[in-house]
Amino acid sequence: MEDWCKKTPLEWQNYIHKEVKVTADERNEYRGWVVTTDPVSANIVLANFLEQGKVSIRVVMGHAVQDVDIVKEGDDELKEKLGRLFVPEESLKYNQEYLEKRKASLKTWMEENHIPVTEQGDRKS
């Protein structure tokens, strides 16, 4: 039995984006993909992808964790999917044209209000 709460955040980071089986007190077992761990409480946030694009999120309290076993490594697609779980949909909808328009509008406003502004780099990806 490993002592989950005594691990460091760097050790917990090794579990992120991996499918795990968590054994908690009273022999409860939970499976899911690790989204994150809380560095203060040692809580583990697990995600399970259900049918029709739905997602189930479970938080396993750190003090209850008795053992964590890695079941499977996540691929790049899964990492991206997990990374988008808590991002508001509105922020995913902005296209490059809209962002350029907003940037130009902000720059114009700043110049009109005598706020020094310069552009650096090109953020197109």
Backbone as XML, in Angstrom:
<?xml version="1.0"?>
<chain id="A" units="angstrom">
  <residue number="1" name="MET">
    <atom name="N" x="0.842" y="-1.182" z="0.000"/>
    <atom name="CA" x="0.000" y="0.000" z="0.000"/>
    <atom name="C" x="0.889" y="1.247" z="0.000"/>
  </residue>
  <residue number="2" name="GLU">
    <atom name="N" x="0.656" y="2.128" z="-0.940"/>
    <atom name="CA" x="1.443" y="3.352" z="-0.998"/>
    <atom name="C" x="0.749" y="4.441" z="-0.189"/>
  </residue>
  <residue number="3" name="ASP">
    <atom name="N" x="1.505" y="5.369" z="0.343"/>
    <atom name="CA" x="0.916" y="6.455" z="1.109"/>
    <atom name="C" x="0.756" y="7.660" z="0.191"/>
  </residue>
  <residue number="4" name="TRP">
    <atom name="N" x="-0.410" y="7.782" z="-0.399"/>
    <atom name="CA" x="-0.709" y="8.791" z="-1.408"/>
    <atom name="C" x="-0.484" y="10.212" z="-0.888"/>
  </residue>
  <residue number="5" name="CYS">
    <atom name="N" x="-0.914" y="10.477" z="0.313"/>
    <atom name="CA" x="-0.817" y="11.837" z="0.861"/>
    <atom name="C" x="0.618" y="12.287" z="1.114"/>
  </residue>
  <residue number="6" name="LYS">
    <atom name="N" x="1.534" y="11.352" z="1.222"/>
    <atom name="CA" x="2.928" y="11.720" z="1.478"/>
    <atom name="C" x="3.722" y="11.946" z="0.195"/>
  </residue>
  <residue number="7" name="LYS">
    <atom name="N" x="3.102" y="11.685" z="-0.951"/>
    <atom name="CA" x="3.773" y="11.949" z="-2.224"/>
    <atom name="C" x="3.852" y="13.459" z="-2.442"/>
  </residue>
  <residue number="8" name="THR">
    <atom name="N" x="4.773" y="13.859" z="-3.281"/>
    <atom name="CA" x="4.923" y="15.282" z="-3.599"/>
    <atom name="C" x="4.103" y="15.601" z="-4.856"/>
  </residue>
  <residue number="9" name="PRO">
    <atom name="N" x="3.796" y="16.883" z="-5.086"/>
    <atom name="CA" x="3.079" y="17.253" z="-6.312"/>
    <atom name="C" x="3.790" y="16.783" z="-7.579"/>
  </residue>
  <residue number="10" name="LEU">
    <atom name="N" x="5.116" y="16.772" z="-7.570"/>
    <atom name="CA" x="5.847" y="16.283" z="-8.745"/>
    <atom name="C" x="5.593" y="14.795" z="-8.968"/>
  </residue>
  <residue number="11" name="GLU">
    <atom name="N" x="5.442" y="14.039" z="-7.895"/>
    <atom name="CA" x="5.130" y="12.616" z="-8.033"/>
    <atom name="C" x="3.698" y="12.429" z="-8.522"/>
  </residue>
  <residue number="12" name="TRP">
    <atom name="N" x="2.780" y="13.251" z="-8.017"/>
    <atom name="CA" x="1.383" y="13.170" z="-8.463"/>
    <atom name="C" x="1.265" y="13.524" z="-9.939"/>
  </residue>
  <residue number="13" name="GLN">
    <atom name="N" x="2.105" y="14.409" z="-10.403"/>
    <atom name="CA" x="2.059" y="14.842" z="-11.797"/>
    <atom name="C" x="2.279" y="13.665" z="-12.755"/>
  </residue>
  <residue number="14" name="ASN">
    <atom name="N" x="2.984" y="12.647" z="-12.314"/>
    <atom name="CA" x="3.215" y="11.465" z="-13.144"/>
    <atom name="C" x="1.933" y="10.696" z="-13.449"/>
  </residue>
  <residue number="15" name="TYR">
    <atom name="N" x="0.865" y="10.969" z="-12.721"/>
    <atom name="CA" x="-0.401" y="10.261" z="-12.922"/>
    <atom name="C" x="-1.352" y="11.008" z="-13.861"/>
  </residue>
  <residue number="16" name="ILE">
    <atom name="N" x="-1.069" y="12.274" z="-14.117"/>
    <atom name="CA" x="-1.974" y="13.088" z="-14.936"/>
    <atom name="C" x="-1.982" y="12.570" z="-16.368"/>
  </residue>
  <residue number="17" name="HIS">
    <atom name="N" x="-3.190" y="12.539" z="-16.957"/>
    <atom name="CA" x="-3.446" y="12.059" z="-18.319"/>
    <atom name="C" x="-3.244" y="10.546" z="-18.441"/>
  </residue>
  <residue number="18" name="LYS">
    <atom name="N" x="-3.394" y="9.839" z="-17.345"/>
    <atom name="CA" x="-3.293" y="8.382" z="-17.371"/>
    <atom name="C" x="-4.567" y="7.794" z="-16.800"/>
  </residue>
  <residue number="19" name="GLU">
    <atom name="N" x="-4.943" y="6.622" z="-17.311"/>
    <atom name="CA" x="-6.090" y="5.928" z="-16.735"/>
    <atom name="C" x="-5.592" y="5.188" z="-15.501"/>
  </residue>
  <residue number="20" name="VAL">
    <atom name="N" x="-6.300" y="5.356" z="-14.393"/>
    <atom name="CA" x="-5.872" y="4.749" z="-13.137"/>
    <atom name="C" x="-7.019" y="3.995" z="-12.472"/>
  </residue>
  <residue number="21" name="LYS">
    <atom name="N" x="-6.635" y="3.120" z="-11.568"/>
    <atom name="CA" x="-7.586" y="2.457" z="-10.675"/>
    <atom name="C" x="-7.214" y="2.914" z="-9.276"/>
  </residue>
  <residue number="22" name="VAL">
    <atom name="N" x="-8.143" y="3.591" z="-8.609"/>
    <atom name="CA" x="-7.905" y="4.124" z="-7.272"/>
    <atom name="C" x="-8.651" y="3.252" z="-6.268"/>
  </residue>
  <residue number="23" name="THR">
    <atom name="N" x="-7.925" y="2.762" z="-5.291"/>
    <atom name="CA" x="-8.546" y="2.029" z="-4.197"/>
    <atom name="C" x="-8.629" y="2.995" z="-3.027"/>
  </residue>
  <residue number="24" name="ALA">
    <atom name="N" x="-9.862" y="3.191" z="-2.543"/>
    <atom name="CA" x="-10.086" y="4.130" z="-1.441"/>
    <atom name="C" x="-10.497" y="3.349" z="-0.195"/>
  </residue>
  <residue number="25" name="ASP">
    <atom name="N" x="-10.722" y="4.076" z="0.888"/>
    <atom name="CA" x="-11.091" y="3.406" z="2.138"/>
    <atom name="C" x="-12.320" y="2.527" z="1.959"/>
  </residue>
  <residue number="26" name="GLU">
    <atom name="N" x="-12.451" y="1.576" z="2.803"/>
    <atom name="CA" x="-13.537" y="0.591" z="2.742"/>
    <atom name="C" x="-13.533" y="-0.177" z="1.421"/>
  </residue>
  <residue number="27" name="ARG">
    <atom name="N" x="-12.394" y="-0.228" z="0.785"/>
    <atom name="CA" x="-12.198" y="-0.993" z="-0.451"/>
    <atom name="C" x="-13.075" y="-0.540" z="-1.620"/>
  </residue>
  <residue number="28" name="ASN">
    <atom name="N" x="-13.410" y="0.730" z="-1.678"/>
    <atom name="CA" x="-14.089" y="1.272" z="-2.852"/>
    <atom name="C" x="-13.048" y="1.452" z="-3.953"/>
  </residue>
  <residue number="29" name="GLU">
    <atom name="N" x="-13.406" y="1.090" z="-5.181"/>
    <atom name="CA" x="-12.498" y="1.258" z="-6.313"/>
    <atom name="C" x="-13.126" y="2.188" z="-7.336"/>
  </residue>
  <residue number="30" name="TYR">
    <atom name="N" x="-12.301" y="3.061" z="-7.855"/>
    <atom name="CA" x="-12.731" y="4.006" z="-8.879"/>
    <atom name="C" x="-11.734" y="3.938" z="-10.019"/>
  </residue>
  <residue number="31" name="ARG">
    <atom name="N" x="-12.257" y="3.987" z="-11.246"/>
    <atom name="CA" x="-11.403" y="4.031" z="-12.441"/>
    <atom name="C" x="-11.706" y="5.283" z="-13.219"/>
  </residue>
  <residue number="32" name="GLY">
    <atom name="N" x="-10.699" y="5.811" z="-13.860"/>
    <atom name="CA" x="-10.907" y="6.980" z="-14.700"/>
    <atom name="C" x="-9.584" y="7.579" z="-15.115"/>
  </residue>
  <residue number="33" name="TRP">
    <atom name="N" x="-9.685" y="8.612" z="-15.939"/>
    <atom name="CA" x="-8.515" y="9.340" z="-16.425"/>
    <atom name="C" x="-8.238" y="10.483" z="-15.462"/>
  </residue>
  <residue number="34" name="VAL">
    <atom name="N" x="-7.006" y="10.607" z="-15.008"/>
    <atom name="CA" x="-6.644" y="11.656" z="-14.051"/>
    <atom name="C" x="-6.564" y="12.989" z="-14.784"/>
  </residue>
  <residue number="35" name="VAL">
    <atom name="N" x="-7.435" y="13.915" z="-14.383"/>
    <atom name="CA" x="-7.425" y="15.268" z="-14.945"/>
    <atom name="C" x="-6.401" y="16.107" z="-14.187"/>
  </residue>
  <residue number="36" name="THR">
    <atom name="N" x="-6.453" y="16.022" z="-12.859"/>
    <atom name="CA" x="-5.521" y="16.766" z="-12.023"/>
    <atom name="C" x="-5.531" y="16.194" z="-10.616"/>
  </residue>
  <residue number="37" name="THR">
    <atom name="N" x="-4.566" y="16.630" z="-9.833"/>
    <atom name="CA" x="-4.536" y="16.322" z="-8.412"/>
    <atom name="C" x="-4.381" y="17.639" z="-7.663"/>
  </residue>
  <residue number="38" name="ASP">
    <atom name="N" x="-4.983" y="17.721" z="-6.500"/>
    <atom name="CA" x="-4.892" y="18.937" z="-5.705"/>
    <atom name="C" x="-3.651" y="18.862" z="-4.823"/>
  </residue>
  <residue number="39" name="PRO">
    <atom name="N" x="-2.722" y="19.807" z="-4.968"/>
    <atom name="CA" x="-1.471" y="19.729" z="-4.217"/>
    <atom name="C" x="-1.621" y="19.950" z="-2.718"/>
  </residue>
  <residue number="40" name="VAL">
    <atom name="N" x="-2.746" y="20.491" z="-2.270"/>
    <atom name="CA" x="-2.944" y="20.731" z="-0.840"/>
    <atom name="C" x="-3.639" y="19.542" z="-0.177"/>
  </residue>
  <residue number="41" name="SER">
    <atom name="N" x="-4.731" y="19.077" z="-0.782"/>
    <atom name="CA" x="-5.535" y="18.022" z="-0.160"/>
    <atom name="C" x="-5.225" y="16.627" z="-0.696"/>
  </residue>
  <residue number="42" name="ALA">
    <atom name="N" x="-4.466" y="16.528" z="-1.771"/>
    <atom name="CA" x="-4.134" y="15.256" z="-2.440"/>
    <atom name="C" x="-5.349" y="14.626" z="-3.117"/>
  </residue>
  <residue number="43" name="ASN">
    <atom name="N" x="-6.430" y="15.392" z="-3.286"/>
    <atom name="CA" x="-7.606" y="14.882" z="-3.997"/>
    <atom name="C" x="-7.249" y="14.573" z="-5.442"/>
  </residue>
  <residue number="44" name="ILE">
    <atom name="N" x="-7.918" y="13.552" z="-5.990"/>
    <atom name="CA" x="-7.695" y="13.158" z="-7.379"/>
    <atom name="C" x="-8.979" y="13.426" z="-8.158"/>
  </residue>
  <residue number="45" name="VAL">
    <atom name="N" x="-8.871" y="14.119" z="-9.287"/>
    <atom name="CA" x="-10.023" y="14.378" z="-10.150"/>
    <atom name="C" x="-9.958" y="13.394" z="-11.317"/>
  </residue>
  <residue number="46" name="LEU">
    <atom name="N" x="-10.986" y="12.539" z="-11.403"/>
    <atom name="CA" x="-11.052" y="11.513" z="-12.447"/>
    <atom name="C" x="-12.149" y="11.851" z="-13.443"/>
  </residue>
  <residue number="47" name="ALA">
    <atom name="N" x="-11.895" y="11.595" z="-14.713"/>
    <atom name="CA" x="-12.895" y="11.795" z="-15.763"/>
    <atom name="C" x="-13.131" y="10.469" z="-16.476"/>
  </residue>
  <residue number="48" name="ASN">
    <atom name="N" x="-14.395" y="10.201" z="-16.769"/>
    <atom name="CA" x="-14.779" y="9.047" z="-17.581"/>
    <atom name="C" x="-15.644" y="9.553" z="-18.720"/>
  </residue>
  <residue number="49" name="PHE">
    <atom name="N" x="-15.305" y="9.176" z="-19.937"/>
    <atom name="CA" x="-16.045" y="9.614" z="-21.111"/>
    <atom name="C" x="-17.169" y="8.623" z="-21.370"/>
  </residue>
  <residue number="50" name="LEU">
    <atom name="N" x="-18.395" y="9.147" z="-21.370"/>
    <atom name="CA" x="-19.588" y="8.332" z="-21.546"/>
    <atom name="C" x="-20.099" y="8.446" z="-22.973"/>
  </residue>
  <residue number="51" name="GLU">
    <atom name="N" x="-21.242" y="7.849" z="-23.221"/>
    <atom name="CA" x="-21.850" y="7.900" z="-24.557"/>
    <atom name="C" x="-22.348" y="9.306" z="-24.862"/>
  </residue>
  <residue number="52" name="GLN">
    <atom name="N" x="-22.498" y="9.585" z="-26.128"/>
    <atom name="CA" x="-23.037" y="10.843" z="-26.644"/>
    <atom name="C" x="-22.252" y="12.064" z="-26.168"/>
  </residue>
  <residue number="53" name="GLY">
    <atom name="N" x="-20.950" y="11.915" z="-26.000"/>
    <atom name="CA" x="-20.105" y="13.042" z="-25.659"/>
    <atom name="C" x="-20.190" y="13.519" z="-24.219"/>
  </residue>
  <residue number="54" name="LYS">
    <atom name="N" x="-20.897" y="12.804" z="-23.366"/>
    <atom name="CA" x="-21.014" y="13.212" z="-21.971"/>
    <atom name="C" x="-19.790" y="12.749" z="-21.191"/>
  </residue>
  <residue number="55" name="VAL">
    <atom name="N" x="-19.528" y="13.455" z="-20.093"/>
    <atom name="CA" x="-18.368" y="13.157" z="-19.260"/>
    <atom name="C" x="-18.802" y="13.063" z="-17.811"/>
  </residue>
  <residue number="56" name="SER">
    <atom name="N" x="-18.285" y="12.079" z="-17.121"/>
    <atom name="CA" x="-18.525" y="11.919" z="-15.693"/>
    <atom name="C" x="-17.250" y="12.328" z="-14.960"/>
  </residue>
  <residue number="57" name="ILE">
    <atom name="N" x="-17.397" y="13.214" z="-13.974"/>
    <atom name="CA" x="-16.260" y="13.670" z="-13.184"/>
    <atom name="C" x="-16.450" y="13.171" z="-11.751"/>
  </residue>
  <residue number="58" name="ARG">
    <atom name="N" x="-15.384" y="12.603" z="-11.193"/>
    <atom name="CA" x="-15.425" y="12.129" z="-9.810"/>
    <atom name="C" x="-14.190" y="12.661" z="-9.106"/>
  </residue>
  <residue number="59" name="VAL">
    <atom name="N" x="-14.395" y="13.143" z="-7.882"/>
    <atom name="CA" x="-13.280" y="13.583" z="-7.058"/>
    <atom name="C" x="-13.117" y="12.575" z="-5.929"/>
  </residue>
  <residue number="60" name="VAL">
    <atom name="N" x="-11.937" y="11.979" z="-5.857"/>
    <atom name="CA" x="-11.632" y="11.038" z="-4.784"/>
    <atom name="C" x="-10.818" y="11.806" z="-3.751"/>
  </residue>
  <residue number="61" name="MET">
    <atom name="N" x="-11.329" y="11.855" z="-2.532"/>
    <atom name="CA" x="-10.667" y="12.603" z="-1.471"/>
    <atom name="C" x="-9.303" y="11.994" z="-1.164"/>
  </residue>
  <residue number="62" name="GLY">
    <atom name="N" x="-8.298" y="12.843" z="-1.077"/>
    <atom name="CA" x="-6.928" y="12.394" z="-0.880"/>
    <atom name="C" x="-6.718" y="11.558" z="0.363"/>
  </residue>
  <residue number="63" name="HIS">
    <atom name="N" x="-7.383" y="11.928" z="1.466"/>
    <atom name="CA" x="-7.187" y="11.188" z="2.718"/>
    <atom name="C" x="-7.743" y="9.765" z="2.642"/>
  </residue>
  <residue number="64" name="ALA">
    <atom name="N" x="-8.643" y="9.513" z="1.692"/>
    <atom name="CA" x="-9.255" y="8.189" z="1.563"/>
    <atom name="C" x="-8.475" y="7.269" z="0.624"/>
  </residue>
  <residue number="65" name="VAL">
    <atom name="N" x="-7.553" y="7.831" z="-0.154"/>
    <atom name="CA" x="-6.818" y="7.043" z="-1.146"/>
    <atom name="C" x="-5.849" y="6.090" z="-0.452"/>
  </residue>
  <residue number="66" name="GLN">
    <atom name="N" x="-5.966" y="4.817" z="-0.802"/>
    <atom name="CA" x="-5.047" y="3.822" z="-0.262"/>
    <atom name="C" x="-4.030" y="3.371" z="-1.303"/>
  </residue>
  <residue number="67" name="ASP">
    <atom name="N" x="-4.480" y="3.272" z="-2.561"/>
    <atom name="CA" x="-3.588" y="2.789" z="-3.606"/>
    <atom name="C" x="-4.025" y="3.355" z="-4.954"/>
  </residue>
  <residue number="68" name="VAL">
    <atom name="N" x="-3.061" y="3.664" z="-5.806"/>
    <atom name="CA" x="-3.344" y="4.148" z="-7.157"/>
    <atom name="C" x="-2.492" y="3.337" z="-8.124"/>
  </residue>
  <residue number="69" name="ASP">
    <atom name="N" x="-3.162" y="2.651" z="-9.045"/>
    <atom name="CA" x="-2.461" y="1.852" z="-10.049"/>
    <atom name="C" x="-2.715" y="2.436" z="-11.424"/>
  </residue>
  <residue number="70" name="ILE">
    <atom name="N" x="-1.649" y="2.616" z="-12.201"/>
    <atom name="CA" x="-1.793" y="3.102" z="-13.574"/>
    <atom name="C" x="-2.244" y="1.934" z="-14.440"/>
  </residue>
  <residue number="71" name="VAL">
    <atom name="N" x="-3.356" y="2.138" z="-15.167"/>
    <atom name="CA" x="-3.917" y="1.119" z="-16.043"/>
    <atom name="C" x="-3.434" y="1.309" z="-17.473"/>
  </residue>
  <residue number="72" name="LYS">
    <atom name="N" x="-3.472" y="2.577" z="-17.936"/>
    <atom name="CA" x="-3.127" y="2.853" z="-19.331"/>
    <atom name="C" x="-2.609" y="4.275" z="-19.474"/>
  </residue>
  <residue number="73" name="GLU">
    <atom name="N" x="-1.678" y="4.445" z="-20.406"/>
    <atom name="CA" x="-1.151" y="5.774" z="-20.729"/>
    <atom name="C" x="-2.118" y="6.479" z="-21.677"/>
  </residue>
  <residue number="74" name="GLY">
    <atom name="N" x="-2.234" y="7.782" z="-21.556"/>
    <atom name="CA" x="-3.076" y="8.549" z="-22.465"/>
    <atom name="C" x="-2.299" y="9.009" z="-23.680"/>
  </residue>
  <residue number="75" name="ASP">
    <atom name="N" x="-2.980" y="9.091" z="-24.841"/>
    <atom name="CA" x="-2.331" y="9.593" z="-26.050"/>
    <atom name="C" x="-2.562" y="11.092" z="-26.176"/>
  </residue>
  <residue number="76" name="ASP">
    <atom name="N" x="-2.025" y="11.695" z="-27.226"/>
    <atom name="CA" x="-2.137" y="13.150" z="-27.406"/>
    <atom name="C" x="-3.587" y="13.598" z="-27.549"/>
  </residue>
  <residue number="77" name="GLU">
    <atom name="N" x="-4.399" y="12.809" z="-28.241"/>
    <atom name="CA" x="-5.810" y="13.161" z="-28.426"/>
    <atom name="C" x="-6.528" y="13.205" z="-27.086"/>
  </residue>
  <residue number="78" name="LEU">
    <atom name="N" x="-6.241" y="12.244" z="-26.231"/>
    <atom name="CA" x="-6.872" y="12.202" z="-24.919"/>
    <atom name="C" x="-6.422" y="13.390" z="-24.065"/>
  </residue>
  <residue number="79" name="LYS">
    <atom name="N" x="-5.141" y="13.723" z="-24.125"/>
    <atom name="CA" x="-4.630" y="14.857" z="-23.356"/>
    <atom name="C" x="-5.345" y="16.136" z="-23.754"/>
  </residue>
  <residue number="80" name="GLU">
    <atom name="N" x="-5.565" y="16.297" z="-25.060"/>
    <atom name="CA" x="-6.277" y="17.482" z="-25.547"/>
    <atom name="C" x="-7.727" y="17.481" z="-25.058"/>
  </residue>
  <residue number="81" name="LYS">
    <atom name="N" x="-8.347" y="16.314" z="-25.100"/>
    <atom name="CA" x="-9.730" y="16.163" z="-24.646"/>
    <atom name="C" x="-9.857" y="16.507" z="-23.158"/>
  </residue>
  <residue number="82" name="LEU">
    <atom name="N" x="-8.940" y="16.011" z="-22.353"/>
    <atom name="CA" x="-8.958" y="16.306" z="-20.918"/>
    <atom name="C" x="-8.689" y="17.784" z="-20.666"/>
  </residue>
  <residue number="83" name="GLY">
    <atom name="N" x="-7.807" y="18.382" z="-21.453"/>
    <atom name="CA" x="-7.478" y="19.793" z="-21.299"/>
    <atom name="C" x="-8.627" y="20.726" z="-21.604"/>
  </residue>
  <residue number="84" name="ARG">
    <atom name="N" x="-9.567" y="20.259" z="-22.435"/>
    <atom name="CA" x="-10.715" y="21.091" z="-22.820"/>
    <atom name="C" x="-11.925" y="20.907" z="-21.909"/>
  </residue>
  <residue number="85" name="LEU">
    <atom name="N" x="-11.858" y="20.013" z="-20.944"/>
    <atom name="CA" x="-13.013" y="19.716" z="-20.106"/>
    <atom name="C" x="-13.563" y="20.928" z="-19.371"/>
  </residue>
  <residue number="86" name="PHE">
    <atom name="N" x="-12.705" y="21.748" z="-18.832"/>
    <atom name="CA" x="-13.156" y="22.856" z="-18.001"/>
    <atom name="C" x="-12.970" y="24.213" z="-18.662"/>
  </residue>
  <residue number="87" name="VAL">
    <atom name="N" x="-12.786" y="24.218" z="-19.986"/>
    <atom name="CA" x="-12.655" y="25.455" z="-20.736"/>
    <atom name="C" x="-14.049" y="25.838" z="-21.240"/>
  </residue>
  <residue number="88" name="PRO">
    <atom name="N" x="-14.492" y="27.066" z="-20.970"/>
    <atom name="CA" x="-15.816" y="27.482" z="-21.456"/>
    <atom name="C" x="-15.909" y="27.366" z="-22.974"/>
  </residue>
  <residue number="89" name="GLU">
    <atom name="N" x="-17.059" y="26.915" z="-23.462"/>
    <atom name="CA" x="-17.240" y="26.732" z="-24.902"/>
    <atom name="C" x="-17.032" y="28.027" z="-25.675"/>
  </residue>
  <residue number="90" name="GLU">
    <atom name="N" x="-17.398" y="29.145" z="-25.063"/>
    <atom name="CA" x="-17.266" y="30.424" z="-25.755"/>
    <atom name="C" x="-15.825" y="30.684" z="-26.158"/>
  </residue>
  <residue number="91" name="SER">
    <atom name="N" x="-14.880" y="30.287" z="-25.332"/>
    <atom name="CA" x="-13.480" y="30.566" z="-25.649"/>
    <atom name="C" x="-12.969" y="29.690" z="-26.785"/>
  </residue>
  <residue number="92" name="LEU">
    <atom name="N" x="-13.644" y="28.610" z="-27.085"/>
    <atom name="CA" x="-13.236" y="27.740" z="-28.184"/>
    <atom name="C" x="-13.789" y="28.201" z="-29.530"/>
  </residue>
  <residue number="93" name="LYS">
    <atom name="N" x="-14.746" y="29.148" z="-29.504"/>
    <atom name="CA" x="-15.444" y="29.549" z="-30.716"/>
    <atom name="C" x="-14.785" y="30.720" z="-31.457"/>
  </residue>
  <residue number="94" name="TYR">
    <atom name="N" x="-13.796" y="31.366" z="-30.871"/>
    <atom name="CA" x="-13.204" y="32.532" z="-31.493"/>
    <atom name="C" x="-12.310" y="32.114" z="-32.648"/>
  </residue>
  <residue number="95" name="ASN">
    <atom name="N" x="-12.625" y="32.651" z="-33.835"/>
    <atom name="CA" x="-11.757" y="32.367" z="-34.981"/>
    <atom name="C" x="-10.722" y="33.477" z="-35.129"/>
  </residue>
  <residue number="96" name="GLN">
    <atom name="N" x="-9.775" y="33.268" z="-35.993"/>
    <atom name="CA" x="-8.662" y="34.202" z="-36.155"/>
    <atom name="C" x="-9.138" y="35.583" z="-36.590"/>
  </residue>
  <residue number="97" name="GLU">
    <atom name="N" x="-10.119" y="35.625" z="-37.479"/>
    <atom name="CA" x="-10.644" y="36.916" z="-37.964"/>
    <atom name="C" x="-11.238" y="37.725" z="-36.817"/>
  </residue>
  <residue number="98" name="TYR">
    <atom name="N" x="-12.020" y="37.067" z="-35.967"/>
    <atom name="CA" x="-12.631" y="37.740" z="-34.822"/>
    <atom name="C" x="-11.559" y="38.277" z="-33.874"/>
  </residue>
  <residue number="99" name="LEU">
    <atom name="N" x="-10.539" y="37.469" z="-33.605"/>
    <atom name="CA" x="-9.476" y="37.887" z="-32.693"/>
    <atom name="C" x="-8.694" y="39.073" z="-33.250"/>
  </residue>
  <residue number="100" name="GLU">
    <atom name="N" x="-8.429" y="39.065" z="-34.556"/>
    <atom name="CA" x="-7.720" y="40.189" z="-35.178"/>
    <atom name="C" x="-8.545" y="41.468" z="-35.080"/>
  </residue>
  <residue number="101" name="LYS">
    <atom name="N" x="-9.842" y="41.357" z="-35.282"/>
    <atom name="CA" x="-10.740" y="42.507" z="-35.195"/>
    <atom name="C" x="-10.736" y="43.076" z="-33.772"/>
  </residue>
  <residue number="102" name="ARG">
    <atom name="N" x="-10.810" y="42.191" z="-32.778"/>
    <atom name="CA" x="-10.792" y="42.634" z="-31.378"/>
    <atom name="C" x="-9.463" y="43.294" z="-31.021"/>
  </residue>
  <residue number="103" name="LYS">
    <atom name="N" x="-8.380" y="42.725" z="-31.514"/>
    <atom name="CA" x="-7.051" y="43.285" z="-31.243"/>
    <atom name="C" x="-6.943" y="44.687" z="-31.834"/>
  </residue>
  <residue number="104" name="ALA">
    <atom name="N" x="-7.400" y="44.853" z="-33.071"/>
    <atom name="CA" x="-7.339" y="46.162" z="-33.724"/>
    <atom name="C" x="-8.200" y="47.180" z="-32.980"/>
  </residue>
  <residue number="105" name="SER">
    <atom name="N" x="-9.367" y="46.751" z="-32.541"/>
    <atom name="CA" x="-10.266" y="47.629" z="-31.800"/>
    <atom name="C" x="-9.634" y="48.076" z="-30.480"/>
  </residue>
  <residue number="106" name="LEU">
    <atom name="N" x="-9.020" y="47.141" z="-29.780"/>
    <atom name="CA" x="-8.366" y="47.468" z="-28.510"/>
    <atom name="C" x="-7.191" y="48.421" z="-28.736"/>
  </residue>
  <residue number="107" name="LYS">
    <atom name="N" x="-6.424" y="48.156" z="-29.768"/>
    <atom name="CA" x="-5.266" y="49.009" z="-30.071"/>
    <atom name="C" x="-5.733" y="50.427" z="-30.396"/>
  </residue>
  <residue number="108" name="THR">
    <atom name="N" x="-6.785" y="50.553" z="-31.199"/>
    <atom name="CA" x="-7.327" y="51.866" z="-31.549"/>
    <atom name="C" x="-7.800" y="52.605" z="-30.304"/>
  </residue>
  <residue number="109" name="TRP">
    <atom name="N" x="-8.514" y="51.901" z="-29.432"/>
    <atom name="CA" x="-9.008" y="52.518" z="-28.204"/>
    <atom name="C" x="-7.847" y="53.016" z="-27.344"/>
  </residue>
  <residue number="110" name="MET">
    <atom name="N" x="-6.811" y="52.200" z="-27.221"/>
    <atom name="CA" x="-5.661" y="52.587" z="-26.413"/>
    <atom name="C" x="-4.967" y="53.817" z="-27.006"/>
  </residue>
  <residue number="111" name="GLU">
    <atom name="N" x="-4.815" y="53.855" z="-28.334"/>
    <atom name="CA" x="-4.177" y="55.006" z="-28.984"/>
    <atom name="C" x="-5.018" y="56.266" z="-28.807"/>
  </residue>
  <residue number="112" name="GLU">
    <atom name="N" x="-6.338" y="56.135" z="-28.935"/>
    <atom name="CA" x="-7.234" y="57.289" z="-28.772"/>
    <atom name="C" x="-7.186" y="57.840" z="-27.352"/>
  </residue>
  <residue number="113" name="ASN">
    <atom name="N" x="-6.899" y="56.985" z="-26.408"/>
    <atom name="CA" x="-6.837" y="57.392" z="-25.005"/>
    <atom name="C" x="-5.402" y="57.634" z="-24.535"/>
  </residue>
  <residue number="114" name="HIS">
    <atom name="N" x="-4.502" y="57.793" z="-25.511"/>
    <atom name="CA" x="-3.111" y="58.141" z="-25.258"/>
    <atom name="C" x="-2.400" y="57.153" z="-24.336"/>
  </residue>
  <residue number="115" name="ILE">
    <atom name="N" x="-2.703" y="55.875" z="-24.527"/>
    <atom name="CA" x="-2.018" y="54.815" z="-23.797"/>
    <atom name="C" x="-1.011" y="54.200" z="-24.755"/>
  </residue>
  <residue number="116" name="PRO">
    <atom name="N" x="0.268" y="54.240" z="-24.402"/>
    <atom name="CA" x="1.281" y="53.697" z="-25.314"/>
    <atom name="C" x="1.031" y="52.205" z="-25.566"/>
  </residue>
  <residue number="117" name="VAL">
    <atom name="N" x="1.099" y="51.812" z="-26.829"/>
    <atom name="CA" x="0.874" y="50.418" z="-27.187"/>
    <atom name="C" x="1.784" y="50.022" z="-28.343"/>
  </residue>
  <residue number="118" name="THR">
    <atom name="N" x="2.362" y="48.852" z="-28.248"/>
    <atom name="CA" x="3.148" y="48.296" z="-29.354"/>
    <atom name="C" x="2.775" y="46.837" z="-29.509"/>
  </residue>
  <residue number="119" name="GLU">
    <atom name="N" x="2.922" y="46.333" z="-30.721"/>
    <atom name="CA" x="2.658" y="44.921" z="-30.982"/>
    <atom name="C" x="3.965" y="44.181" z="-31.020"/>
  </residue>
  <residue number="120" name="GLN">
    <atom name="N" x="3.950" y="42.968" z="-30.450"/>
    <atom name="CA" x="5.128" y="42.125" z="-30.476"/>
    <atom name="C" x="4.748" y="40.746" z="-30.963"/>
  </residue>
  <residue number="121" name="GLY">
    <atom name="N" x="5.532" y="40.230" z="-31.882"/>
    <atom name="CA" x="5.330" y="38.851" z="-32.332"/>
    <atom name="C" x="4.037" y="38.636" z="-33.074"/>
  </residue>
  <residue number="122" name="ASP">
    <atom name="N" x="3.925" y="37.434" z="-33.604"/>
    <atom name="CA" x="2.738" y="37.026" z="-34.348"/>
    <atom name="C" x="2.223" y="35.767" z="-33.701"/>
  </residue>
  <residue number="123" name="ARG">
    <atom name="N" x="1.014" y="35.777" z="-33.165"/>
    <atom name="CA" x="0.471" y="34.664" z="-32.384"/>
    <atom name="C" x="-0.322" y="33.672" z="-33.212"/>
  </residue>
  <residue number="124" name="LYS">
    <atom name="N" x="-0.159" y="33.719" z="-34.513"/>
    <atom name="CA" x="-0.888" y="32.761" z="-35.357"/>
    <atom name="C" x="-0.310" y="31.370" z="-35.157"/>
  </residue>
  <residue number="125" name="SER">
    <atom name="N" x="-1.198" y="30.405" z="-34.910"/>
    <atom name="CA" x="-0.737" y="29.034" z="-34.741"/>
    <atom name="C" x="-1.509" y="28.088" z="-35.589"/>
  </residue>
</chain>
